[in-house]
Amino acid sequence: MDKLLFKRILVAALTILALVYVTYLLMSANFDMYPTENAVQATVMRSISTNGFILRDETIIHNTSSGILSYTVSDGAAVEASSEIAKVFSSQEDAIANSQADILEKKIAALNDSQNSSLTGTVSVDAINNSIKNDLISYLSNVNRFNIGEVKTDADRLLASINQRQLLTGKISNFDGQIETLTAQMNELRSASGQSKGAITTPRAGYFTAHCDGYENAYPYAKLEEMTLTDLHNLSKGTLSGDIAGKIIGNVKWYVACEITMDQASTLSTYDGALTVLFSEASTEAIPATLFRIQRDEESGAALAVLQCDYMDTGLLQARQEPVEIGMGSFSGLRVSKHAIHDDYITKTSYDDNNKPHKEQQKVQGVYVLYGSEVQFKQIAIAYSTKDYVICDPNPEEGALFNGETIALYDKVIVKGDDLYDGKVIS
């Protein structure tokens, strides 16, 4: 045989033998490649995602006279019973002219207020600077949240504060010229619009909005304590007549009805902390809420949850149906993968009056932690659970742990492995 060929065959054989030997060592070694994850601090929000239907104490306002409406109050305004919310005009042109005149009248009033405040010395420059800062922050916040009604209010306040600052710092002496010009424009518009044919008044006190969607009478507000899941499914939209001028929301308390699972119903009914509701579109901030009603439907295997709220803004006035998240507070603790959880025995040692030790064993839920080369089993106190991980309390209440020991921050928790037991040494 050719010597070169023999050497090549020998080298190849030795290489294969070396690979087989290394593989054998790796497979037979007693460290079995137990993967671990550090127990790290985590904070999660406990919530239920569902769809919400908003129910309010709503009274529709009808326009009993023919003509075009010119609203004299804005959406979301609080109104008294029998107060005017709109004037009735013969034509669209007259209604527009009246609306523009109302806007000018408000501007004139704001300028007079700014001028009178600076003349009487009731405000300081520092106070005005602070007002400008706060108004600007509120304006930008409402722009980001798409609260159009609040944006208009913030803009008016911001302009009034700037006007006051100009007067106080001497940038201008008065607004007499501007007031005179605006008054002339207002009087011209009033003359052009003519006299109104009548006015629309409120049947009751509450919050006004011109927006109606047909669900105002979908379910009786007075019977919310009797509402069932079937009632929620059967809510239907009514037909809106052509004479509707808006509606009054007469009670500050309003409700969100949701369909949830039986498990979620159990969780919600036993939770005793503060609740919140986060709407997908109506508001970017979570709204405080309380649990009003839980009704379980055994036939369908689902449940009805009704939450009570009393916070109101323009966006919420017009909302009706949208995805919501019911918040049940936040949980902080050590995050552990669910794959790492096992059931095993732990031992507790106690001493009698003669200082003689007594050992007890109990099977508990816990994880295996790697300390150096030794495996130790530690009981865990689960504060919150998802399908992938749990949040464990590192300092649970007294009595929650059998022997008083649990995992600590940055413990190396074994997430996978066979033949694990307390005290095992991995060499």
C-alpha positions in Angstrom: 0.0 0.0 0.0 1.2 3.5 -0.8 2.7 5.1 2.3 1.0 8.4 1.7 -2.4 6.7 1.4 -1.8 4.7 4.5 -0.9 7.9 6.5 -4.1 9.6 5.3 -6.2 6.7 6.3 -4.5 6.6 9.7 -5.0 10.3 10.3 -8.7 10.1 9.3 -9.2 7.1 11.6 -7.5 8.8 14.6 -9.5 12.0 14.0 -12.8 10.0 14.0 -11.7 8.2 17.1 -10.9 11.4 18.8 -14.3 12.9 17.9 -16.1 9.8 19.2 -14.1 10.0 22.5 -14.9 13.7 23.0 -18.5 13.1 22.3 -18.6 10.2 24.8 -17.0 12.4 27.4 -19.5 15.2 26.8 -22.5 12.8 26.9 -21.3 10.9 30.0 -20.2 13.9 32.0 -22.2 14.7 35.0 -23.0 18.3 34.3 -25.8 17.5 31.9 -26.0 21.1 30.6 -28.6 22.3 33.0 -29.8 25.7 31.6 -30.5 28.4 34.2 -32.2 31.8 34.3 -31.5 34.5 36.9 -34.5 35.4 39.1 -34.9 39.1 38.2 -37.1 41.9 39.5 -40.1 42.5 37.4 -43.3 44.6 37.6 -46.5 43.6 35.6 -50.0 45.0 35.4 -52.7 42.5 36.0 -55.5 43.1 33.5 -58.4 41.6 31.6 -58.8 42.4 27.9 -62.3 42.4 26.6 -64.9 44.6 24.8 -66.8 47.2 26.7 -70.3 48.7 26.1 -70.9 52.0 27.9 -74.3 52.6 29.5 -75.3 56.1 30.8 -78.4 57.9 32.2 -79.2 59.6 28.8 -82.2 61.8 27.9 -82.6 62.8 24.2 -83.5 66.4 23.5 -85.9 66.9 20.7 -86.2 70.0 18.5 -89.9 70.8 18.4 -89.6 73.8 16.1 -88.5 73.9 12.4 -85.3 75.7 11.6 -81.5 75.5 11.9 -79.9 75.2 15.3 -77.0 77.3 16.5 -75.6 75.8 19.7 -74.9 78.1 22.5 -73.0 75.5 24.7 -70.2 73.2 23.8 -70.0 69.4 24.1 -69.3 68.3 27.6 -70.7 71.4 29.3 -72.5 71.1 32.5 -76.0 72.6 32.2 -78.9 73.3 34.6 -82.4 72.1 34.0 -84.4 74.3 31.5 -81.3 76.1 30.4 -80.7 77.1 26.7 -78.4 74.9 24.6 -79.3 76.2 21.2 -81.1 78.9 19.3 -83.3 78.2 16.3 -82.9 80.3 13.1 -84.7 80.4 9.7 -81.6 79.7 7.6 -78.1 78.1 7.7 -76.6 81.6 7.0 -78.3 83.1 10.0 -77.2 80.2 12.3 -73.6 80.5 11.2 -73.6 84.3 11.7 -75.0 83.8 15.2 -72.4 81.2 16.1 -69.6 83.5 14.9 -71.1 86.4 16.9 -71.1 84.1 20.0 -67.4 83.4 19.5 -66.6 87.1 19.3 -68.6 87.8 22.4 -66.5 85.3 24.4 -63.3 86.8 23.1 -64.5 90.3 24.1 -65.4 88.9 27.6 -62.0 87.3 27.9 -60.2 90.6 27.0 -62.3 92.5 29.5 -61.5 90.0 32.2 -57.8 90.2 31.5 -57.8 94.0 31.5 -59.9 94.2 34.7 -57.6 91.7 36.6 -54.4 93.6 35.7 -56.0 97.0 36.7 -57.1 95.8 40.1 -53.7 94.1 40.7 -55.3 90.8 41.8 -52.6 88.8 40.0 -48.8 88.8 39.9 -46.4 88.2 37.0 -45.1 85.1 38.8 -48.6 83.7 39.1 -49.3 84.4 35.4 -46.1 82.7 34.4 -47.1 79.7 36.3 -50.5 79.7 34.7 -49.0 79.9 31.2 -46.8 76.9 32.0 -49.6 74.8 33.4 -52.0 75.8 30.6 -49.4 74.9 27.9 -48.7 71.5 29.6 -52.4 70.7 29.7 -52.9 71.8 26.1 -50.1 69.6 24.8 -51.4 66.7 26.9 -54.9 67.0 25.5 -53.6 67.3 22.0 -51.8 64.0 22.4 -54.9 62.4 23.8 -57.2 63.8 21.0 -59.5 65.5 23.6 -60.7 68.2 21.2 -63.1 69.8 23.6 -60.4 70.2 26.3 -57.9 71.5 23.7 -60.2 74.4 22.9 -60.6 75.2 26.6 -56.9 75.0 27.2 -56.2 77.3 24.2 -58.6 79.9 25.5 -57.1 79.9 29.0 -53.5 80.0 27.6 -54.5 83.1 25.4 -56.1 84.8 28.4 -52.9 84.2 30.5 -50.7 85.6 27.8 -52.9 88.7 27.4 -52.7 89.3 31.2 -48.9 89.0 31.1 -48.6 91.6 28.3 -50.6 94.0 30.4 -48.7 93.4 33.6 -45.3 93.7 32.0 -46.2 96.9 30.1 -45.9 95.4 26.6 -49.3 96.9 25.9 -51.4 99.4 28.0 -54.9 98.1 27.3 -57.1 96.2 24.9 -59.5 99.0 24.2 -58.8 99.0 20.4 -59.2 95.3 20.0 -62.4 95.3 22.1 -63.9 98.1 20.0 -63.1 96.3 16.7 -64.4 92.9 17.9 -67.6 94.6 19.3 -68.3 96.2 15.9 -67.8 92.8 14.1 -70.1 91.1 16.6 -72.9 93.7 16.2 -72.7 93.4 12.5 -73.0 89.6 12.7 -75.9 89.9 15.1 -77.7 92.3 12.7 -77.1 89.9 9.8 -78.4 86.8 11.7 -81.6 88.5 12.7 -83.8 87.4 15.6 -83.9 83.7 16.5 -87.2 81.9 16.0 -86.9 80.2 19.4 -84.6 78.3 21.7 -83.9 74.7 22.7 -83.8 74.1 26.4 -82.7 71.1 28.5 -85.3 68.9 30.2 -83.0 68.2 33.1 -79.6 69.1 34.5 -76.4 67.2 33.5 -73.8 67.1 30.8 -74.7 68.1 27.3 -73.6 66.6 24.0 -75.0 67.0 20.5 -73.8 63.5 19.6 -76.4 60.7 19.6 -75.8 57.2 18.3 -79.1 55.4 18.7 -78.1 53.3 21.8 -79.5 55.9 24.2 -82.4 53.6 25.1 -80.8 50.3 24.5 -81.1 49.2 28.1 -82.9 50.9 31.1 -80.4 52.7 33.3 -82.6 52.1 36.3 -82.4 48.3 35.8 -78.6 47.9 35.6 -78.7 45.8 38.8 -80.7 43.2 36.9 -78.7 43.2 33.7 -77.6 39.7 32.4 -75.1 38.5 29.8 -78.1 37.8 27.5 -79.2 41.4 27.9 -75.8 42.5 26.8 -75.9 40.3 23.7 -79.4 41.6 22.8 -78.5 45.3 22.9 -79.6 46.9 19.7 -79.3 50.3 18.0 -82.5 52.3 17.7 -83.6 54.6 14.9 -82.7 58.3 15.3 -85.4 60.7 14.3 -84.6 63.9 12.4 -85.7 66.2 15.2 -82.9 65.3 17.7 -80.9 68.3 19.1 -78.6 66.3 21.4 -78.9 64.6 24.7 -78.3 65.2 28.4 -76.3 62.7 30.6 -78.1 63.2 33.9 -76.1 61.1 36.3 -72.4 61.4 36.9 -72.2 57.6 37.4 -71.9 55.6 34.2 -71.2 51.9 33.5 -69.1 49.6 31.3 -70.7 46.2 30.6 -68.3 43.5 29.4 -68.3 39.7 28.7 -65.5 37.8 30.5 -64.6 34.2 31.1 -65.6 32.3 34.3 -62.0 32.3 35.5 -61.8 36.1 34.9 -65.0 36.5 36.8 -63.6 34.6 39.8 -60.4 36.7 39.7 -62.3 40.0 39.4 -64.9 39.2 42.2 -62.1 38.2 44.7 -59.9 41.2 43.9 -60.2 43.9 46.6 -57.9 46.6 45.3 -58.6 49.6 43.1 -59.8 48.9 39.5 -59.2 50.9 36.3 -60.6 50.8 32.8 -58.4 51.7 29.8 -60.2 52.4 26.6 -58.6 51.8 23.2 -59.9 55.0 21.6 -61.9 57.2 24.0 -59.1 58.0 26.4 -55.4 57.4 26.6 -55.5 57.3 30.4 -56.9 54.6 32.7 -60.2 55.6 34.3 -60.8 54.7 38.0 -63.6 52.2 38.3 -65.4 50.0 40.9 -67.0 46.6 40.4 -70.8 47.0 40.2 -72.1 43.6 39.2 -70.9 40.1 38.2 -73.4 37.7 36.7 -72.3 34.2 35.7 -74.1 32.4 32.8 -73.6 28.7 33.4 -75.2 27.8 30.0 -72.7 29.7 27.9 -69.7 29.3 30.3 -69.1 33.1 30.3 -70.0 35.9 32.7 -71.1 39.6 32.6 -69.0 42.2 34.4 -70.4 45.7 35.0 -68.0 48.4 36.2 -69.0 51.8 37.6 -67.2 55.0 36.7 -67.7 58.7 37.5 -64.9 60.4 35.6 -66.1 62.2 32.5 -64.6 64.1 29.5 -65.6 64.9 26.0 -64.1 61.7 24.5 -65.9 59.5 27.0 -69.2 61.3 26.4 -69.2 60.1 22.8 -67.8 56.6 23.3 -70.0 53.6 23.2 -68.4 50.3 22.2 -64.6 49.6 22.0 -61.9 47.2 23.4 -61.0 47.9 27.0 -58.5 46.6 29.6 -59.7 46.2 33.1 -56.7 46.9 35.3 -56.3 45.1 38.7 -53.2 46.8 40.0 -49.5 46.0 39.5 -47.5 43.2 40.9 -43.7 43.3 41.7 -41.5 40.4 42.5 -39.1 37.9 41.0 -39.9 36.6 37.5 -39.5 32.9 37.0 -40.3 30.7 33.9 -43.2 28.3 34.4 -41.0 25.5 33.0 -38.8 25.8 36.1 -41.7 25.0 38.6 -41.8 21.6 40.2 -43.4 19.9 43.2 -40.9 18.4 45.8 -40.4 18.0 49.5 -38.8 20.5 51.8 -37.8 20.0 55.4 -38.5 22.1 58.4 -36.5 21.7 61.7 -38.0 22.8 65.0 -36.7 22.4 68.5 -38.6 21.3 71.7 -38.0 22.6 75.2 -35.0 20.3 75.6 -33.4 21.7 72.4 -34.0 18.4 70.7 -34.5 18.8 66.9 -37.7 17.6 65.2 -37.9 17.4 61.4 -41.0 17.7 59.3 -41.5 17.3 55.6 -44.1 18.8 53.3 -44.6 18.7 49.5 -44.7 22.2 48.1 -44.4 24.1 44.8 -41.0 25.5 44.1 -37.9 25.7 41.8 -34.5 24.1 41.8 -31.7 26.7 42.3 -28.0 26.1 41.5 -25.6 27.3 44.2 -22.1 26.6 42.9 -22.3 22.9 42.0 -25.2 22.0 44.4 -28.9 21.9 43.6 -31.3 23.2 46.2 -35.1 23.1 46.1 -36.8 26.4 47.2 -40.4 27.0 47.8 -42.0 29.9 45.9 -44.9 32.2 46.8 -46.7 33.1 43.5 -48.2 36.6 43.4 -49.2 36.6 39.7 -49.2 34.1 36.9 -49.3 34.1 33.1 -49.1 31.2 30.7 -45.3 31.6 30.3 -44.0 32.9 33.7 -44.9 33.7 37.3 -44.1 36.7 39.6 -42.9 35.4 43.0 -43.0 37.3 46.2 -39.4 37.3 47.7 -40.8 38.5 51.1 -44.2 36.8 51.6 -46.3 37.1 54.7 -45.4 35.0 57.7 -46.8 31.5 57.4 -46.9 31.5 53.6 -43.7 29.4 53.4 -43.3 26.0 55.1 -39.8 26.5 56.3 -39.5 30.3 55.8 -37.1 30.0 52.8 -37.6 31.1 49.2 -35.7 32.3 46.2 -33.7 35.6 46.2 -32.8 38.1 43.6 -30.4 36.8 40.9 -30.7 33.1 42.1 -29.8 30.8 39.2 -33.0 29.0 38.6 -32.8 25.7 36.6 -35.4 25.9 33.8 -34.7 22.4 32.2 -33.2 19.1 33.3 -33.9 15.6 34.3 -33.3 13.8 37.6 -33.3 16.9 39.7 -33.6 16.7 43.5 -32.6 18.7 46.5 -28.9 18.3 47.4 -27.8 16.9 44.0 -24.2 17.8 43.2 -23.3 18.6 39.7 -19.6 17.9 39.2 
